[in-house]
Amino acid sequence: MSHRFAAKEATYKAHPFRRLTFHDITIAKRTQLDEGRKQLPGGGGAPVAIIRGEREGDPGQTAMLSISHDGDYATAVCLGFVPDGKGDDGK
């Protein structure tokens, strides 16, 4: 459970230009997105964050994740994507 919380928090922080809540983010395995592809034994697959579209009907976004945990500690890194014109560089 803590690894999913860490993944949602990493996704939230990687997309500061969006007003995300944890309800806007779903953590899944890439194999769950790739219907029709051969599933790996044991249900393996890289984790991804599925981010709900900004408005109703907008397509969602998928972000790559790396999650690690050891005992009581969990950590996650999200590769954020900034669409054109949404960055904080003043452009």
N, C-alpha and C positions, 0 to 999 in steps of 0.2 A: 504494500500500500504506500509506503513512504517513497518508493522509487517513482510511482506515478505522480505523487505530489511534487517531487523534485523536478520531474519532466515538465509538468504544467507550469511551474514557477519559472523554469528556464525559458520556456516558450513565451510566457508573458513578458519577461525581461528582454527577450530578443526582438520583440515587436513593439517598441515604445510608441510608435506613431499610431497604433491601434488602441482603442479603449476596450481591451479584452477583459473578460472575467474568466474564472476557471470553468464556468459553464460553456464558454465559447470554444474550449479546447478539449479534444478527445485524444487519448493516447492509444495507439493501436500498433500492431505489427504490420510491416509492409506486405507480408503475404496475405493479410486480410483484405488489402486493397487490390491486389493483383489476381482477380478472379480468373480462372482458366489456366493459371500457371501451376506448375507442379509444386505441391506443398512439401516442405522438408519434413523428415521424420521428427517427431517431438514438437512440431508446431513452431520451429524456429523462424526467425526473421528479424530484420533490423527494425527498431522502434521508430515510429513517426508520430508527429503531432498533426492532427487534422483540425484546422482553424476554420470556424464558421465564417461565411461571407459577411461583409460589413452591413449589407441590407438584405432583407428578405428576397430570396431569389438569386442573389449573387452567388457565383461559384465559390466554394471554399478554397483553402490553400493547404498544402502539405509541406511540413518542415521536417528536416532530418534531425534525429536525436541520437545522443550517445548517453546511455545510462549505466551507472556502476553502483554497486552497493557492497558493503562488508559489515556484517554484524548489525549494529544499531544505526549505521550511517549510510546515507544514499546521496549521490550526486548526479547531476545531469547537465548536458550541454546541448543547446539548440542552435542550429545554423539558421539565423534569421534572414529574411528576404525583404528588401525595401523596394517597393514598386517605384517607377519613375515619378519624380515630383513629390514624394512623401518623406524624403530624408530631412535631417535637421541641418543641412549645410547651407541653407538659405536660397537654394535654387528652386 
